[in-house]
Amino acid sequence: MIFINNQISLNDNEVEISAMRAQGAGGQNVNKVSSAIHLRFNIHTSSLSDEYKQRLLDSRDSRITKEGVLIIKAQQFRTQERNKIDALERLQSFINKATHVNKTRRPTKPSRNAKRKRVDQKTQRGKIKALRGKVDF
């Protein structure tokens, strides 16, 4: 089981993990060891609710294919185990972002006292600047 948060968990068979060689420079270890992880998560066939599936598909993330498969490639670390943990953590954070709902903003107005204080400060500042003028004797 892969636990996303208190309410959401995924079965292990919903996530397809395969090992492959990492890209880029790194010497002998990169050339001979399959330490990179390729994680595939099919959003359409997952056990998530329809609302969460739609939010994930609407997120316009470049890692989601046209078929609705999320592909995460983890190759930052030297070991395969650490890259696997990293890929699962990235999947977890991606799903958590989709499940989070922002509060609706209610527009507010400044109070009458706040408006009065603002105007008083402006007039006070104007008086200070007016005193900076030329002095006539």
N, CA, C and O atoms as a GROMACS GRO file, in nm:
protein
  548
    1MET      N    1   0.083  -0.119   0.000
    1MET     CA    2   0.000   0.000   0.000
    1MET      C    3   0.087   0.125   0.000
    1MET      O    4   0.188   0.132   0.070
    2ILE      N    5   0.047   0.220  -0.080
    2ILE     CA    6   0.114   0.349  -0.086
    2ILE      C    7   0.018   0.451  -0.024
    2ILE      O    8  -0.090   0.475  -0.077
    3PHE      N    9   0.058   0.509   0.089
    3PHE     CA   10  -0.028   0.604   0.160
    3PHE      C   11   0.002   0.745   0.112
    3PHE      O   12   0.115   0.792   0.118
    4ILE      N   13  -0.104   0.811   0.063
    4ILE     CA   14  -0.092   0.948   0.015
    4ILE      C   15  -0.118   1.045   0.130
    4ILE      O   16  -0.037   1.133   0.158
    5ASN      N   17  -0.231   1.028   0.195
    5ASN     CA   18  -0.264   1.103   0.317
    5ASN      C   19  -0.359   1.017   0.400
    5ASN      O   20  -0.372   0.898   0.374
    6ASN      N   21  -0.424   1.075   0.499
    6ASN     CA   22  -0.510   0.996   0.588
    6ASN      C   23  -0.628   0.932   0.516
    6ASN      O   24  -0.672   0.824   0.556
    7GLN      N   25  -0.678   0.995   0.412
    7GLN     CA   26  -0.797   0.944   0.344
    7GLN      C   27  -0.764   0.864   0.218
    7GLN      O   28  -0.845   0.782   0.176
    8ILE      N   29  -0.649   0.887   0.158
    8ILE     CA   30  -0.618   0.828   0.028
    8ILE      C   31  -0.499   0.734   0.039
    8ILE      O   32  -0.396   0.768   0.097
    9SER      N   33  -0.516   0.616  -0.019
    9SER     CA   34  -0.406   0.522  -0.033
    9SER      C   35  -0.422   0.447  -0.165
    9SER      O   36  -0.534   0.429  -0.213
   10LEU      N   37  -0.311   0.405  -0.221
   10LEU     CA   38  -0.311   0.335  -0.349
   10LEU      C   39  -0.258   0.193  -0.330
   10LEU      O   40  -0.174   0.169  -0.243
   11ASN      N   41  -0.307   0.101  -0.410
   11ASN     CA   42  -0.253  -0.034  -0.410
   11ASN      C   43  -0.119  -0.035  -0.483
   11ASN      O   44  -0.094   0.050  -0.569
   12ASP      N   45  -0.034  -0.130  -0.449
   12ASP     CA   46   0.096  -0.139  -0.513
   12ASP      C   47   0.085  -0.169  -0.662
   12ASP      O   48   0.171  -0.128  -0.740
   13ASN      N   49  -0.020  -0.240  -0.702
   13ASN     CA   50  -0.033  -0.277  -0.844
   13ASN      C   51  -0.080  -0.161  -0.931
   13ASN      O   52  -0.082  -0.175  -1.054
   14GLU      N   53  -0.116  -0.048  -0.873
   14GLU     CA   54  -0.157   0.068  -0.951
   14GLU      C   55  -0.037   0.147  -1.002
   14GLU      O   56  -0.050   0.229  -1.093
   15VAL      N   57   0.079   0.123  -0.943
   15VAL     CA   58   0.200   0.194  -0.979
   15VAL      C   59   0.297   0.096  -1.042
   15VAL      O   60   0.330  -0.007  -0.982
   16GLU      N   61   0.343   0.127  -1.161
   16GLU     CA   62   0.438   0.041  -1.231
   16GLU      C   63   0.577   0.104  -1.220
   16GLU      O   64   0.598   0.217  -1.265
   17ILE      N   65   0.670   0.031  -1.160
   17ILE     CA   66   0.805   0.082  -1.138
   17ILE      C   67   0.903  -0.007  -1.215
   17ILE      O   68   0.901  -0.129  -1.203
   18SER      N   69   0.990   0.058  -1.293
   18SER     CA   70   1.093  -0.016  -1.364
   18SER      C   71   1.226   0.057  -1.348
   18SER      O   72   1.230   0.179  -1.337
   19ALA      N   73   1.335  -0.021  -1.346
   19ALA     CA   74   1.469   0.035  -1.330
   19ALA      C   75   1.532   0.050  -1.467
   19ALA      O   76   1.509  -0.030  -1.558
   20MET      N   77   1.614   0.154  -1.480
   20MET     CA   78   1.686   0.178  -1.604
   20MET      C   79   1.813   0.252  -1.573
   20MET      O   80   1.832   0.300  -1.461
   21ARG      N   81   1.902   0.263  -1.671
   21ARG     CA   82   2.026   0.335  -1.648
   21ARG      C   83   2.000   0.485  -1.644
   21ARG      O   84   1.918   0.538  -1.719
   22ALA      N   85   2.070   0.551  -1.555
   22ALA     CA   86   2.056   0.696  -1.543
   22ALA      C   87   2.126   0.766  -1.658
   22ALA      O   88   2.218   0.710  -1.718
   23GLN      N   89   2.083   0.886  -1.689
   23GLN     CA   90   2.142   0.964  -1.797
   23GLN      C   91   2.250   1.054  -1.744
   23GLN      O   92   2.260   1.076  -1.623
   24GLY      N   93   2.329   1.106  -1.833
   24GLY     CA   94   2.425   1.209  -1.798
   24GLY      C   95   2.557   1.155  -1.749
   24GLY      O   96   2.582   1.035  -1.749
   25ALA      N   97   2.643   1.247  -1.709
   25ALA     CA   98   2.777   1.213  -1.662
   25ALA      C   99   2.770   1.146  -1.528
   25ALA      O  100   2.674   1.164  -1.453
   26GLY      N  101   2.872   1.069  -1.497
   26GLY     CA  102   2.875   1.002  -1.367
   26GLY      C  103   2.976   0.891  -1.361
   26GLY      O  104   2.996   0.832  -1.255
   27GLY      N  105   3.040   0.862  -1.471
   27GLY     CA  106   3.148   0.764  -1.468
   27GLY      C  107   3.099   0.621  -1.477
   27GLY      O  108   2.992   0.593  -1.533
   28GLN      N  109   3.179   0.532  -1.421
   28GLN     CA  110   3.154   0.388  -1.436
   28GLN      C  111   3.023   0.344  -1.374
   28GLN      O  112   2.955   0.258  -1.428
   29ASN      N  113   2.987   0.402  -1.260
   29ASN     CA  114   2.865   0.357  -1.190
   29ASN      C  115   2.742   0.380  -1.277
   29ASN      O  116   2.654   0.294  -1.283
   30VAL      N  117   2.734   0.493  -1.343
   30VAL     CA  118   2.618   0.524  -1.426
   30VAL      C  119   2.612   0.430  -1.546
   30VAL      O  120   2.504   0.388  -1.587
   31ASN      N  121   2.726   0.398  -1.601
   31ASN     CA  122   2.732   0.317  -1.722
   31ASN      C  123   2.695   0.171  -1.700
   31ASN      O  124   2.650   0.104  -1.793
   32LYS      N  125   2.714   0.120  -1.579
   32LYS     CA  126   2.692  -0.024  -1.560
   32LYS      C  127   2.579  -0.060  -1.464
   32LYS      O  128   2.542  -0.177  -1.455
   33VAL      N  129   2.524   0.036  -1.391
   33VAL     CA  130   2.423   0.007  -1.290
   33VAL      C  131   2.291   0.072  -1.330
   33VAL      O  132   2.289   0.189  -1.368
   34SER      N  133   2.181  -0.002  -1.321
   34SER     CA  134   2.047   0.052  -1.348
   34SER      C  135   1.992   0.113  -1.220
   34SER      O  136   1.920   0.048  -1.146
   35SER      N  137   2.027   0.238  -1.196
   35SER     CA  138   1.987   0.300  -1.070
   35SER      C  139   1.870   0.397  -1.087
   35SER      O  140   1.808   0.434  -0.987
   36ALA      N  141   1.838   0.438  -1.207
   36ALA     CA  142   1.726   0.530  -1.228
   36ALA      C  143   1.594   0.454  -1.222
   36ALA      O  144   1.588   0.336  -1.258
   37ILE      N  145   1.490   0.521  -1.178
   37ILE     CA  146   1.357   0.461  -1.164
   37ILE      C  147   1.260   0.533  -1.256
   37ILE      O  148   1.256   0.656  -1.262
   38HIS      N  149   1.182   0.455  -1.326
   38HIS     CA  150   1.079   0.505  -1.417
   38HIS      C  151   0.944   0.463  -1.358
   38HIS      O  152   0.909   0.345  -1.364
   39LEU      N  153   0.868   0.557  -1.302
   39LEU     CA  154   0.741   0.528  -1.238
   39LEU      C  155   0.628   0.569  -1.331
   39LEU      O  156   0.626   0.680  -1.384
   40ARG      N  157   0.533   0.477  -1.351
   40ARG     CA  158   0.416   0.505  -1.435
   40ARG      C  159   0.290   0.484  -1.350
   40ARG      O  160   0.274   0.381  -1.285
   41PHE      N  161   0.202   0.584  -1.353
   41PHE     CA  162   0.078   0.580  -1.276
   41PHE      C  163  -0.036   0.616  -1.369
   41PHE      O  164  -0.046   0.731  -1.413
   42ASN      N  165  -0.123   0.519  -1.399
   42ASN     CA  166  -0.237   0.542  -1.487
   42ASN      C  167  -0.350   0.604  -1.405
   42ASN      O  168  -0.404   0.540  -1.315
   43ILE      N  169  -0.383   0.726  -1.436
   43ILE     CA  170  -0.483   0.800  -1.359
   43ILE      C  171  -0.623   0.743  -1.383
   43ILE      O  172  -0.702   0.734  -1.290
   44HIS      N  173  -0.653   0.706  -1.507
   44HIS     CA  174  -0.786   0.657  -1.540
   44HIS      C  175  -0.820   0.526  -1.468
   44HIS      O  176  -0.934   0.509  -1.423
   45THR      N  177  -0.725   0.435  -1.454
   45THR     CA  178  -0.753   0.305  -1.392
   45THR      C  179  -0.722   0.302  -1.243
   45THR      O  180  -0.730   0.196  -1.181
   46SER      N  181  -0.689   0.415  -1.184
   46SER     CA  182  -0.654   0.417  -1.042
   46SER      C  183  -0.780   0.409  -0.956
   46SER      O  184  -0.892   0.422  -1.005
   47SER      N  185  -0.758   0.388  -0.827
   47SER     CA  186  -0.870   0.376  -0.733
   47SER      C  187  -0.910   0.510  -0.673
   47SER      O  188  -0.988   0.514  -0.578
   48LEU      N  189  -0.858   0.619  -0.727
   48LEU     CA  190  -0.895   0.752  -0.678
   48LEU      C  191  -1.038   0.784  -0.718
   48LEU      O  192  -1.093   0.725  -0.810
   49SER      N  193  -1.098   0.877  -0.646
   49SER     CA  194  -1.234   0.918  -0.680
   49SER      C  195  -1.233   0.995  -0.812
   49SER      O  196  -1.129   1.045  -0.855
   50ASP      N  197  -1.348   1.002  -0.876
   50ASP     CA  198  -1.359   1.069  -1.006
   50ASP      C  199  -1.320   1.217  -0.997
   50ASP      O  200  -1.262   1.272  -1.090
   51GLU      N  201  -1.352   1.280  -0.885
   51GLU     CA  202  -1.318   1.421  -0.867
   51GLU      C  203  -1.167   1.441  -0.866
   51GLU      O  204  -1.116   1.531  -0.932
   52TYR      N  205  -1.095   1.356  -0.792
   52TYR     CA  206  -0.949   1.366  -0.786
   52TYR      C  207  -0.886   1.331  -0.921
   52TYR      O  208  -0.788   1.394  -0.961
   53LYS      N  209  -0.941   1.233  -0.989
   53LYS     CA  210  -0.889   1.197  -1.122
   53LYS      C  211  -0.900   1.315  -1.216
   53LYS      O  212  -0.806   1.345  -1.290
   54GLN      N  213  -1.015   1.382  -1.214
   54GLN     CA  214  -1.035   1.496  -1.303
   54GLN      C  215  -0.940   1.610  -1.268
   54GLN      O  216  -0.888   1.676  -1.358
   55ARG      N  217  -0.918   1.634  -1.140
   55ARG     CA  218  -0.824   1.740  -1.099
   55ARG      C  219  -0.683   1.708  -1.147
   55ARG      O  220  -0.611   1.797  -1.192
   56LEU      N  221  -0.643   1.581  -1.136
   56LEU     CA  222  -0.510   1.541  -1.182
   56LEU      C  223  -0.496   1.561  -1.332
   56LEU      O  224  -0.395   1.610  -1.380
   57LEU      N  225  -0.599   1.521  -1.405
   57LEU     CA  226  -0.593   1.534  -1.551
   57LEU      C  227  -0.599   1.680  -1.596
   57LEU      O  228  -0.542   1.715  -1.699
   58ASP      N  229  -0.666   1.764  -1.520
   58ASP     CA  230  -0.677   1.907  -1.554
   58ASP      C  231  -0.556   1.988  -1.511
   58ASP      O  232  -0.549   2.108  -1.540
   59SER      N  233  -0.460   1.926  -1.442
   59SER     CA  234  -0.348   2.001  -1.387
   59SER      C  235  -0.250   2.050  -1.494
   59SER      O  236  -0.165   2.134  -1.464
   60ARG      N  237  -0.260   2.000  -1.617
   60ARG     CA  238  -0.176   2.043  -1.729
   60ARG      C  239  -0.028   2.025  -1.699
   60ARG      O  240   0.054   2.108  -1.737
   61ASP      N  241   0.005   1.918  -1.632
   61ASP     CA  242   0.144   1.885  -1.602
   61ASP      C  243   0.204   1.817  -1.725
   61ASP      O  244   0.139   1.734  -1.788
   62SER      N  245   0.327   1.851  -1.758
   62SER     CA  246   0.389   1.794  -1.878
   62SER      C  247   0.423   1.646  -1.859
   62SER      O  248   0.452   1.577  -1.958
   63ARG      N  249   0.422   1.596  -1.737
   63ARG     CA  250   0.452   1.455  -1.712
   63ARG      C  251   0.333   1.364  -1.740
   63ARG      O  252   0.348   1.241  -1.738
   64ILE      N  253   0.215   1.421  -1.765
   64ILE     CA  254   0.095   1.341  -1.793
   64ILE      C  255   0.081   1.328  -1.945
   64ILE      O  256   0.080   1.428  -2.018
   65THR      N  257   0.071   1.203  -1.991
   65THR     CA  258   0.057   1.178  -2.135
   65THR      C  259  -0.088   1.198  -2.177
   65THR      O  260  -0.175   1.221  -2.094
   66LYS      N  261  -0.113   1.190  -2.308
   66LYS     CA  262  -0.249   1.205  -2.360
   66LYS      C  263  -0.340   1.093  -2.313
   66LYS      O  264  -0.461   1.111  -2.301
   67GLU      N  265  -0.280   0.976  -2.285
   67GLU     CA  266  -0.359   0.862  -2.239
   67GLU      C  267  -0.392   0.870  -2.090
   67GLU      O  268  -0.464   0.784  -2.039
   68GLY      N  269  -0.341   0.970  -2.020
   68GLY     CA  270  -0.369   0.988  -1.878
   68GLY      C  271  -0.274   0.911  -1.789
   68GLY      O  272  -0.312   0.870  -1.679
   69VAL      N  273  -0.152   0.891  -1.834
   69VAL     CA  274  -0.051   0.820  -1.755
   69VAL      C  275   0.050   0.922  -1.705
   69VAL      O  276   0.109   0.996  -1.784
   70LEU      N  277   0.071   0.924  -1.574
   70LEU     CA  278   0.171   1.012  -1.513
   70LEU      C  279   0.304   0.938  -1.512
   70LEU      O  280   0.313   0.826  -1.461
   71ILE      N  281   0.408   0.999  -1.568
   71ILE     CA  282   0.540   0.938  -1.576
   71ILE      C  283   0.636   1.022  -1.494
   71ILE      O  284   0.654   1.141  -1.518
   72ILE      N  285   0.698   0.958  -1.395
   72ILE     CA  286   0.797   1.024  -1.310
   72ILE      C  287   0.928   0.949  -1.326
   72ILE      O  288   0.933   0.827  -1.309
   73LYS      N  289   1.034   1.022  -1.358
   73LYS     CA  290   1.165   0.962  -1.372
   73LYS      C  291   1.253   1.015  -1.259
   73LYS      O  292   1.274   1.136  -1.247
   74ALA      N  293   1.304   0.925  -1.178
   74ALA     CA  294   1.388   0.962  -1.064
   74ALA      C  295   1.528   0.908  -1.087
   74ALA      O  296   1.547   0.787  -1.095
   75GLN      N  297   1.626   0.996  -1.097
   75GLN     CA  298   1.764   0.955  -1.117
   75GLN      C  299   1.861   1.044  -1.042
   75GLN      O  300   1.980   1.050  -1.075
   76GLN      N  301   1.811   1.112  -0.941
   76GLN     CA  302   1.894   1.207  -0.869
   76GLN      C  303   1.995   1.138  -0.778
   76GLN      O  304   2.106   1.189  -0.758
   77PHE      N  305   1.959   1.024  -0.722
   77PHE     CA  306   2.044   0.959  -0.623
   77PHE      C  307   2.123   0.845  -0.685
   77PHE      O  308   2.096   0.801  -0.796
   78ARG      N  309   2.221   0.798  -0.610
   78ARG     CA  310   2.313   0.696  -0.660
   78ARG      C  311   2.254   0.556  -0.654
   78ARG      O  312   2.287   0.471  -0.737
   79THR      N  313   2.167   0.531  -0.557
   79THR     CA  314   2.113   0.396  -0.539
   79THR      C  315   1.971   0.386  -0.594
   79THR      O  316   1.896   0.484  -0.599
   80GLN      N  317   1.938   0.266  -0.635
   80GLN     CA  318   1.805   0.240  -0.690
   80GLN      C  319   1.698   0.255  -0.584
   80GLN      O  320   1.589   0.306  -0.612
   81GLU      N  321   1.726   0.212  -0.462
   81GLU     CA  322   1.629   0.219  -0.353
   81GLU      C  323   1.593   0.363  -0.322
   81GLU      O  324   1.476   0.396  -0.303
   82ARG      N  325   1.694   0.450  -0.316
   82ARG     CA  326   1.669   0.591  -0.283
   82ARG      C  327   1.592   0.660  -0.396
   82ARG      O  328   1.506   0.744  -0.371
   83ASN      N  329   1.622   0.624  -0.521
   83ASN     CA  330   1.548   0.680  -0.634
   83ASN      C  331   1.403   0.632  -0.633
   83ASN      O  332   1.313   0.708  -0.670
   84LYS      N  333   1.380   0.510  -0.591
   84LYS     CA  334   1.243   0.458  -0.582
   84LYS      C  335   1.165   0.536  -0.476
   84LYS      O  336   1.049   0.573  -0.498
   85ILE      N  337   1.227   0.559  -0.362
   85ILE     CA  338   1.162   0.637  -0.256
   85ILE      C  339   1.133   0.779  -0.304
   85ILE      O  340   1.026   0.834  -0.277
   86ASP      N  341   1.228   0.837  -0.376
   86ASP     CA  342   1.211   0.972  -0.429
   86ASP      C  343   1.094   0.978  -0.527
   86ASP      O  344   1.015   1.072  -0.523
   87ALA      N  345   1.083   0.879  -0.615
   87ALA     CA  346   0.974   0.877  -0.714
   87ALA      C  347   0.839   0.863  -0.644
   87ALA      O  348   0.743   0.929  -0.683
   88LEU      N  349   0.831   0.778  -0.543
   88LEU     CA  350   0.705   0.760  -0.470
   88LEU      C  351   0.668   0.886  -0.392
   88LEU      O  352   0.550   0.921  -0.382
   89GLU      N  353   0.768   0.955  -0.337
   89GLU     CA  354   0.741   1.080  -0.265
   89GLU      C  355   0.690   1.188  -0.362
   89GLU      O  356   0.601   1.265  -0.327
   90ARG      N  357   0.747   1.193  -0.483
   90ARG     CA  358   0.701   1.289  -0.582
   90ARG      C  359   0.559   1.258  -0.628
   90ARG      O  360   0.480   1.349  -0.651
   91LEU      N  361   0.526   1.129  -0.642
   91LEU     CA  362   0.389   1.090  -0.674
   91LEU      C  363   0.294   1.132  -0.563
   91LEU      O  364   0.185   1.184  -0.588
   92GLN      N  365   0.335   1.109  -0.439
   92GLN     CA  366   0.254   1.145  -0.323
   92GLN      C  367   0.229   1.297  -0.319
   92GLN      O  368   0.116   1.339  -0.297
   93SER      N  369   0.331   1.376  -0.341
   93SER     CA  370   0.313   1.522  -0.336
   93SER      C  371   0.228   1.571  -0.453
   93SER      O  372   0.151   1.666  -0.438
   94PHE      N  373   0.240   1.506  -0.570
   94PHE     CA  374   0.160   1.544  -0.686
   94PHE      C  375   0.012   1.520  -0.660
   94PHE      O  376  -0.072   1.604  -0.692
   95ILE      N  377  -0.022   1.405  -0.601
   95ILE     CA  378  -0.162   1.374  -0.571
   95ILE      C  379  -0.213   1.463  -0.458
   95ILE      O  380  -0.328   1.505  -0.460
   96ASN      N  381  -0.128   1.491  -0.358
   96ASN     CA  382  -0.169   1.580  -0.249
   96ASN      C  383  -0.203   1.719  -0.299
   96ASN      O  384  -0.298   1.781  -0.250
   97LYS      N  385  -0.126   1.770  -0.396
   97LYS     CA  386  -0.156   1.902  -0.451
   97LYS      C  387  -0.291   1.904  -0.521
   97LYS      O  388  -0.362   2.005  -0.517
   98ALA      N  389  -0.327   1.793  -0.585
   98ALA     CA  390  -0.455   1.786  -0.656
   98ALA      C  391  -0.571   1.775  -0.559
   98ALA      O  392  -0.681   1.821  -0.589
   99THR      N  393  -0.549   1.715  -0.443
   99THR     CA  394  -0.658   1.697  -0.348
   99THR      C  395  -0.680   1.820  -0.261
   99THR      O  396  -0.784   1.833  -0.198
  100HIS      N  397  -0.582   1.910  -0.256
  100HIS     CA  398  -0.594   2.029  -0.172
  100HIS      C  399  -0.686   2.131  -0.238
  100HIS      O  400  -0.669   2.164  -0.356
  101VAL      N  401  -0.784   2.180  -0.164
  101VAL     CA  402  -0.878   2.279  -0.214
  101VAL      C  403  -0.852   2.410  -0.141
  101VAL      O  404  -0.857   2.416  -0.018
  102ASN      N  405  -0.826   2.516  -0.217
  102ASN     CA  406  -0.802   2.647  -0.157
  102ASN      C  407  -0.934   2.705  -0.107
  102ASN      O  408  -1.040   2.682  -0.166
  103LYS      N  409  -0.926   2.780   0.001
  103LYS     CA  410  -1.044   2.848   0.052
  103LYS      C  411  -1.084   2.959  -0.045
  103LYS      O  412  -0.999   3.022  -0.108
  104THR      N  413  -1.215   2.981  -0.056
  104THR     CA  414  -1.260   3.090  -0.142
  104THR      C  415  -1.236   3.223  -0.072
  104THR      O  416  -1.259   3.236   0.048
  105ARG      N  417  -1.189   3.319  -0.147
  105ARG     CA  418  -1.156   3.448  -0.091
  105ARG      C  419  -1.281   3.534  -0.083
  105ARG      O  420  -1.353   3.551  -0.180
  106ARG      N  421  -1.303   3.586   0.035
  106ARG     CA  422  -1.413   3.680   0.054
  106ARG      C  423  -1.356   3.821   0.055
  106ARG      O  424  -1.271   3.852   0.139
  107PRO      N  425  -1.400   3.907  -0.036
  107PRO     CA  426  -1.344   4.043  -0.038
  107PRO      C  427  -1.382   4.120   0.088
  107PRO      O  428  -1.495   4.111   0.136
  108THR      N  429  -1.287   4.195   0.141
  108THR     CA  430  -1.311   4.273   0.263
  108THR      C  431  -1.289   4.420   0.233
  108THR      O  432  -1.224   4.457   0.136
  109LYS      N  433  -1.344   4.504   0.320
  109LYS     CA  434  -1.328   4.648   0.308
  109LYS      C  435  -1.254   4.698   0.432
  109LYS      O  436  -1.270   4.642   0.540
  110PRO      N  437  -1.174   4.803   0.417
  110PRO     CA  438  -1.111   4.860   0.536
  110PRO      C  439  -1.218   4.928   0.624
  110PRO      O  440  -1.316   4.981   0.574
  111SER      N  441  -1.195   4.923   0.753
  111SER     CA  442  -1.293   4.981   0.845
  111SER      C  443  -1.291   5.134   0.836
  111SER      O  444  -1.199   5.193   0.781
  112ARG      N  445  -1.392   5.195   0.890
  112ARG     CA  446  -1.403   5.341   0.889
  112ARG      C  447  -1.286   5.403   0.966
  112ARG      O  448  -1.231   5.505   0.925
  113ASN      N  449  -1.249   5.341   1.078
  113ASN     CA  450  -1.138   5.391   1.160
  113ASN      C  451  -1.007   5.380   1.083
  113ASN      O  452  -0.923   5.470   1.092
  114ALA      N  453  -0.987   5.270   1.009
  114ALA     CA  454  -0.864   5.252   0.931
  114ALA      C  455  -0.855   5.358   0.822
  114ALA      O  456  -0.747   5.410   0.794
  115LYS      N  457  -0.968   5.390   0.758
  115LYS     CA  458  -0.969   5.494   0.655
  115LYS      C  459  -0.933   5.629   0.716
  115LYS      O  460  -0.855   5.705   0.658
  116ARG      N  461  -0.991   5.659   0.834
  116ARG     CA  462  -0.965   5.787   0.901
  116ARG      C  463  -0.817   5.799   0.938
  116ARG      O  464  -0.757   5.904   0.918
  117LYS      N  465  -0.759   5.691   0.992
  117LYS     CA  466  -0.617   5.693   1.030
  117LYS      C  467  -0.528   5.716   0.908
  117LYS      O  468  -0.430   5.790   0.916
  118ARG      N  469  -0.563   5.655   0.796
  118ARG     CA  470  -0.484   5.669   0.674
  118ARG      C  471  -0.486   5.814   0.626
  118ARG      O  472  -0.382   5.869   0.589
  119VAL      N  473  -0.604   5.874   0.627
  119VAL     CA  474  -0.614   6.013   0.582
  119VAL      C  475  -0.540   6.106   0.679
  119VAL      O  476  -0.476   6.202   0.636
  120ASP      N  477  -0.550   6.079   0.810
  120ASP     CA  478  -0.479   6.161   0.908
  120ASP      C  479  -0.327   6.152   0.888
  120ASP      O  480  -0.258   6.253   0.899
  121GLN      N  481  -0.277   6.034   0.860
  121GLN     CA  482  -0.134   6.017   0.836
  121GLN      C  483  -0.090   6.091   0.709
  121GLN      O  484   0.018   6.150   0.704
  122LYS      N  485  -0.176   6.088   0.607
  122LYS     CA  486  -0.143   6.158   0.483
  122LYS      C  487  -0.138   6.309   0.505
  122LYS      O  488  -0.048   6.377   0.455
  123THR      N  489  -0.234   6.362   0.580
  123THR     CA  490  -0.234   6.506   0.605
  123THR      C  491  -0.115   6.545   0.692
  123THR      O  492  -0.054   6.650   0.671
  124GLN      N  493  -0.081   6.462   0.790
  124GLN     CA  494   0.034   6.490   0.875
  124GLN      C  495   0.162   6.492   0.792
  124GLN      O  496   0.246   6.581   0.810
  125ARG      N  497   0.176   6.395   0.701
  125ARG     CA  498   0.294   6.388   0.615
  125ARG      C  499   0.298   6.509   0.521
  125ARG      O  500   0.405   6.563   0.493
  126GLY      N  501   0.181   6.551   0.472
  126GLY     CA  502   0.174   6.670   0.387
  126GLY      C  503   0.219   6.795   0.460
  126GLY      O  504   0.287   6.879   0.401
  127LYS      N  505   0.182   6.809   0.588
  127LYS     CA  506   0.224   6.925   0.669
  127LYS      C  507   0.375   6.926   0.687
  127LYS      O  508   0.438   7.032   0.680
  128ILE      N  509   0.433   6.809   0.710
  128ILE     CA  510   0.579   6.800   0.727
  128ILE      C  511   0.649   6.844   0.599
  128ILE      O  512   0.748   6.917   0.604
  129LYS      N  513   0.597   6.801   0.485
  129LYS     CA  514   0.659   6.837   0.358
  129LYS      C  515   0.639   6.985   0.326
  129LYS      O  516   0.724   7.047   0.262
  130ALA      N  517   0.526   7.042   0.369
  130ALA     CA  518   0.501   7.184   0.345
  130ALA      C  519   0.599   7.271   0.423
  130ALA      O  520   0.632   7.381   0.379
  131LEU      N  521   0.645   7.224   0.537
  131LEU     CA  522   0.740   7.301   0.618
  131LEU      C  523   0.880   7.302   0.558
  131LEU      O  524   0.965   7.378   0.603
  132ARG      N  525   0.905   7.218   0.457
  132ARG     CA  526   1.036   7.212   0.396
  132ARG      C  527   1.058   7.324   0.292
  132ARG      O  528   1.165   7.333   0.232
  133GLY      N  529   0.958   7.406   0.270
  133GLY     CA  530   0.968   7.510   0.168
  133GLY      C  531   1.064   7.621   0.209
  133GLY      O  532   1.125   7.616   0.316
  134LYS      N  533   1.076   7.723   0.121
  134LYS     CA  534   1.163   7.838   0.148
  134LYS      C  535   1.108   7.920   0.264
  134LYS      O  536   0.988   7.928   0.287
  135VAL      N  537   1.199   7.978   0.336
  135VAL     CA  538   1.162   8.059   0.450
  135VAL      C  539   1.172   8.206   0.412
  135VAL      O  540   1.276   8.250   0.363
  136ASP      N  541   1.066   8.284   0.432
  136ASP     CA  542   1.069   8.428   0.406
  136ASP      C  543   1.082   8.502   0.538
  136ASP      O  544   1.011   8.473   0.634
  137PHE      N  545   1.176   8.601   0.540
  137PHE     CA  546   1.195   8.677   0.664
  137PHE      C  547   1.126   8.807   0.658
  137PHE      O  548   1.131   8.884   0.753
   0.00000   0.00000   0.00000
